[in-house]
Amino acid sequence: MSGGPYRNLRLARDGAVLRVTLARPEVRNAFDDVLIEELTRAFSEAREDSGIRVVVLAGEGPTFCAGADVNWMRKAGAYSKAENEADADRMARMLRGIDSCPKPVIALAHGAAIGGGVGLVAAADIAIAAEGTVFSLAEVRLGILPAVVSPFVLRAIGPRAARDLFLTGDRFDAREAHRIGLVHQVVPAEDLGAAGDRKTASLLAAGPEAVMVAKALIAEVAWKSPDDVATPTVRAIAERRASAEAREGLTAFLEKRKPSWAGEGEQSPGREKK
């Protein structure tokens, strides 16, 4: 990983796994301009690092992410319209960077995910929540909107659930988050890290190129008719079948051995940047 030091993030490499941890526990990992810039940079670097196959996003301390820092929001209240638009655009680019990262992203939510914290969960490919985690899109209670996170949250929970949660700002628990599709799994708090490790192992067992192509395929095919995507889907499977990775995967299966990419996720001494 290149780039300067990180103040509000903790980055650690475990083999092919990059662990990105929000590190502002004194303010419940709330967003400010520094954290937004650092998350944008971390995921940009992860995109370009061929050695990274999975990114795990978590929060330090008792809370995953409490949304926007109150002091930062107070400062934004004095911004001009142009300054507020630029500020919101930085947040939007951060979320798009997570969402479009070609490497699969696992979010591990605990304690609370509020406002932009819900956006982080929704932008991840796979989200696991600890029992007892509280979620809320509380922006309307402050007279503002969950506008920037809305594309990611709406994709996860659908417009019907959003009409309730966006308009009321009501809190909901991890089980409700699972029911409406915001998270994929709910586990006991003490099992959150292990659940993330199990999901990471599943991703590392798959062909790294195939995983990235599958993620791109979902974005291309979602909500389109079969006729509209017939050509790109046929092309995608034909290209994959002819790839060296597919040949290795099939050969390994027939020879009853692990493919060449297996074992890349075994832990190695962490390399941290702070």
C-alpha positions as CSV (number, residue, x, y, z in Angstrom):
1,M,0.0,0.0,0.0
2,S,1.3,3.4,-0.9
3,G,0.3,6.9,0.2
4,G,0.7,8.9,3.4
5,P,0.0,8.0,7.0
6,Y,-3.5,7.5,8.3
7,R,-4.9,9.4,11.3
8,N,-8.4,8.0,11.6
9,L,-8.0,4.6,10.1
10,R,-6.1,1.5,11.1
11,L,-4.9,-0.6,8.1
12,A,-3.5,-4.1,8.5
13,R,-2.6,-6.8,6.0
14,D,-3.2,-10.5,6.7
15,G,-1.9,-12.2,3.6
16,A,-4.4,-11.3,0.8
17,V,-6.8,-9.7,3.3
18,L,-6.8,-6.0,4.0
19,R,-8.4,-5.0,7.3
20,V,-9.7,-1.4,7.4
21,T,-10.8,-0.3,10.8
22,L,-12.4,3.1,11.6
23,A,-10.3,4.4,14.4
24,R,-12.1,7.4,16.0
25,P,-13.6,5.5,19.0
26,E,-13.7,8.7,21.1
27,V,-16.4,10.0,18.8
28,R,-17.9,6.6,18.0
29,N,-16.1,6.5,14.7
30,A,-18.2,9.4,13.3
31,F,-17.3,10.9,9.9
32,D,-15.4,14.1,9.4
33,D,-13.5,15.3,6.4
34,V,-10.3,13.5,7.3
35,L,-12.0,10.1,7.8
36,I,-13.9,10.5,4.5
37,E,-10.6,11.3,2.7
38,E,-8.8,8.4,4.3
39,L,-11.5,5.9,3.5
40,T,-11.5,7.1,-0.1
41,R,-7.8,6.7,-0.3
42,A,-7.7,3.3,1.4
43,F,-10.2,1.8,-1.1
44,S,-8.5,3.4,-4.0
45,E,-5.2,1.8,-3.0
46,A,-6.9,-1.5,-2.4
47,R,-8.3,-1.3,-5.9
48,E,-4.9,-1.0,-7.4
49,D,-3.1,-3.5,-5.1
50,S,-3.1,-6.9,-7.0
51,G,-2.1,-8.7,-3.7
52,I,-5.3,-7.8,-2.0
53,R,-8.3,-10.2,-2.6
54,V,-10.7,-9.2,0.3
55,V,-11.3,-6.1,2.3
56,V,-12.8,-6.3,5.8
57,L,-14.3,-3.0,7.1
58,A,-14.9,-2.7,10.9
59,G,-15.0,-0.1,13.6
60,E,-12.8,0.3,16.7
61,G,-14.4,0.6,20.2
62,P,-18.0,0.0,21.1
63,T,-19.6,1.5,17.9
64,F,-19.2,0.7,14.2
65,C,-20.0,4.2,13.0
66,A,-22.3,6.9,14.5
67,G,-22.7,8.8,11.2
68,A,-21.5,12.4,10.9
69,D,-19.4,14.1,13.6
70,V,-21.6,16.7,15.3
71,N,-18.8,19.3,15.2
72,W,-18.2,18.7,11.5
73,M,-22.0,19.1,10.8
74,R,-22.1,22.3,12.8
75,K,-19.2,23.7,10.7
76,A,-21.0,22.6,7.5
77,G,-24.0,24.6,8.6
78,A,-22.1,27.8,7.8
79,Y,-20.9,26.6,4.4
80,S,-22.1,28.1,1.2
81,K,-24.3,26.1,-1.2
82,A,-21.3,25.3,-3.3
83,E,-19.2,24.3,-0.3
84,N,-22.0,22.0,1.0
85,E,-22.3,20.4,-2.5
86,A,-18.5,19.8,-2.6
87,D,-18.6,18.3,0.9
88,A,-21.5,16.0,0.0
89,D,-19.7,15.0,-3.2
90,R,-16.7,13.8,-1.2
91,M,-18.9,11.6,0.9
92,A,-20.6,10.2,-2.2
93,R,-17.3,9.5,-3.9
94,M,-16.1,7.6,-0.8
95,L,-19.2,5.4,-0.8
96,R,-18.9,4.8,-4.6
97,G,-15.3,3.8,-4.0
98,I,-16.3,1.2,-1.5
99,D,-19.2,0.0,-3.7
100,S,-17.2,-0.2,-6.9
101,C,-14.0,-1.7,-5.4
102,P,-13.3,-4.8,-7.5
103,K,-12.2,-6.7,-4.4
104,P,-15.1,-8.0,-2.3
105,V,-15.8,-5.9,0.8
106,I,-17.1,-7.4,4.1
107,A,-18.6,-5.0,6.6
108,L,-18.7,-6.1,10.3
109,A,-21.2,-3.9,12.2
110,H,-21.5,-3.8,15.9
111,G,-22.9,-1.4,18.6
112,A,-24.5,1.1,16.2
113,A,-24.6,2.1,12.6
114,I,-26.3,5.5,12.2
115,G,-26.8,7.6,9.0
116,G,-23.6,7.3,7.0
117,G,-22.7,4.2,9.0
118,V,-25.8,2.5,7.4
119,G,-24.4,3.7,4.1
120,L,-21.1,1.9,4.8
121,V,-23.0,-1.3,5.5
122,A,-25.1,-1.0,2.4
123,A,-22.1,-0.2,0.1
124,A,-20.3,-3.4,1.2
125,D,-20.8,-6.6,-0.7
126,I,-21.4,-8.7,2.4
127,A,-22.6,-7.3,5.7
128,I,-22.6,-9.1,9.1
129,A,-24.0,-7.6,12.2
130,A,-23.6,-8.4,15.8
131,E,-26.7,-9.1,17.9
132,G,-27.7,-5.9,19.7
133,T,-26.5,-3.6,16.9
134,V,-28.7,-0.6,16.5
135,F,-29.3,1.0,13.1
136,S,-31.0,4.3,12.1
137,L,-31.3,6.7,9.2
138,A,-32.0,9.5,11.6
139,E,-31.2,12.5,9.3
140,V,-34.8,13.7,9.1
141,R,-34.8,14.2,12.9
142,L,-32.1,16.8,12.4
143,G,-33.9,18.4,9.5
144,I,-31.6,16.9,6.9
145,L,-31.8,13.9,4.5
146,P,-30.1,10.5,4.0
147,A,-29.6,11.7,0.4
148,V,-26.0,10.6,-0.3
149,V,-26.4,7.1,1.2
150,S,-29.8,6.6,-0.4
151,P,-28.7,4.8,-3.7
152,F,-26.9,2.2,-1.7
153,V,-29.5,1.8,1.1
154,L,-32.4,1.7,-1.4
155,R,-30.7,-1.0,-3.4
156,A,-30.3,-3.1,-0.2
157,I,-33.7,-2.6,1.4
158,G,-36.0,-1.5,-1.4
159,P,-38.3,1.6,-1.5
160,R,-41.1,0.2,0.7
161,A,-38.9,-0.3,3.7
162,A,-37.1,3.0,2.9
163,R,-40.5,4.9,3.1
164,D,-40.7,3.9,6.8
165,L,-37.1,4.3,7.8
166,F,-36.2,7.4,5.8
167,L,-39.3,9.3,6.8
168,T,-39.4,8.4,10.5
169,G,-35.7,8.1,11.4
170,D,-36.8,5.2,13.7
171,R,-34.1,2.9,15.1
172,F,-34.2,-0.8,14.2
173,D,-32.2,-3.7,15.5
174,A,-30.0,-6.2,13.8
175,R,-32.8,-8.8,13.3
176,E,-34.9,-6.2,11.5
177,A,-31.8,-5.2,9.4
178,H,-31.5,-8.8,8.4
179,R,-35.2,-9.1,7.6
180,I,-35.2,-6.1,5.2
181,G,-32.0,-7.1,3.5
182,L,-29.5,-4.6,4.9
183,V,-27.3,-7.3,6.4
184,H,-26.8,-10.8,5.3
185,Q,-26.2,-12.4,8.7
186,V,-26.6,-11.7,12.4
187,V,-24.3,-13.4,14.9
188,P,-23.6,-13.2,18.7
189,A,-21.3,-10.2,19.4
190,E,-18.5,-12.4,20.5
191,D,-18.6,-14.3,17.2
192,L,-18.5,-11.3,14.9
193,G,-14.8,-11.5,14.0
194,A,-15.0,-15.3,13.5
195,A,-18.0,-14.9,11.2
196,G,-16.1,-12.4,9.2
197,D,-13.1,-14.8,9.0
198,R,-15.4,-17.6,7.8
199,K,-16.8,-15.4,5.0
200,T,-13.3,-14.3,4.1
201,A,-12.2,-17.9,3.8
202,S,-15.2,-18.6,1.5
203,L,-14.1,-15.7,-0.8
204,L,-10.5,-16.8,-0.8
205,A,-11.5,-20.3,-1.8
206,A,-12.9,-18.9,-5.1
207,G,-10.9,-17.8,-8.1
208,P,-9.8,-14.2,-7.5
209,E,-10.4,-13.2,-11.1
210,A,-13.8,-14.9,-11.1
211,V,-14.9,-13.1,-7.9
212,M,-14.1,-9.7,-9.4
213,V,-15.8,-10.5,-12.6
214,A,-18.8,-11.8,-10.7
215,K,-19.1,-8.5,-8.8
216,A,-18.9,-6.5,-12.0
217,L,-21.5,-8.9,-13.6
218,I,-24.0,-8.2,-10.8
219,A,-23.7,-4.4,-11.4
220,E,-24.2,-4.9,-15.1
221,V,-27.1,-7.3,-15.0
222,A,-29.2,-6.2,-12.0
223,W,-32.7,-5.0,-12.7
224,K,-32.3,-5.6,-16.5
225,S,-34.4,-8.0,-18.6
226,P,-32.8,-11.3,-19.7
227,D,-33.0,-10.1,-23.3
228,D,-31.1,-6.9,-22.5
229,V,-28.2,-8.7,-21.0
230,A,-28.0,-11.8,-23.2
231,T,-25.0,-10.7,-25.1
232,P,-22.8,-9.6,-22.1
233,T,-23.7,-12.6,-20.0
234,V,-22.9,-15.0,-22.9
235,R,-19.6,-13.2,-23.5
236,A,-18.7,-13.2,-19.8
237,I,-19.1,-17.0,-19.4
238,A,-17.3,-17.7,-22.7
239,E,-14.3,-15.5,-21.6
240,R,-14.2,-17.2,-18.2
241,R,-14.3,-20.7,-19.6
242,A,-11.3,-19.9,-21.8
243,S,-9.3,-18.3,-18.9
244,A,-6.2,-19.8,-17.3
245,E,-7.9,-19.5,-14.0
246,A,-10.8,-21.6,-15.1
247,R,-8.5,-24.2,-16.5
248,E,-6.6,-24.4,-13.2
249,G,-9.9,-24.6,-11.2
250,L,-11.3,-27.4,-13.3
251,T,-8.0,-29.3,-13.3
252,A,-7.6,-29.0,-9.6
253,F,-11.2,-30.3,-9.1
254,L,-10.5,-33.3,-11.4
255,E,-7.2,-34.0,-9.6
256,K,-8.8,-33.6,-6.2
257,R,-6.4,-31.0,-5.1
258,K,-6.6,-27.3,-4.1
259,P,-6.3,-24.8,-6.9
260,S,-3.2,-22.6,-7.0
261,W,-4.9,-19.6,-5.4
262,A,-5.9,-21.5,-2.3
263,G,-3.9,-20.6,0.8
264,E,-3.4,-17.0,-0.2
265,G,-5.5,-15.9,2.8
266,E,-3.3,-17.6,5.4
267,Q,-2.3,-15.1,7.9
268,S,1.1,-13.4,7.8
269,P,2.5,-10.9,10.1
270,G,0.3,-7.8,9.9
271,R,1.7,-4.7,8.2
272,E,0.0,-1.7,9.6
273,K,-0.2,1.9,8.6
274,K,-1.5,4.6,11.0
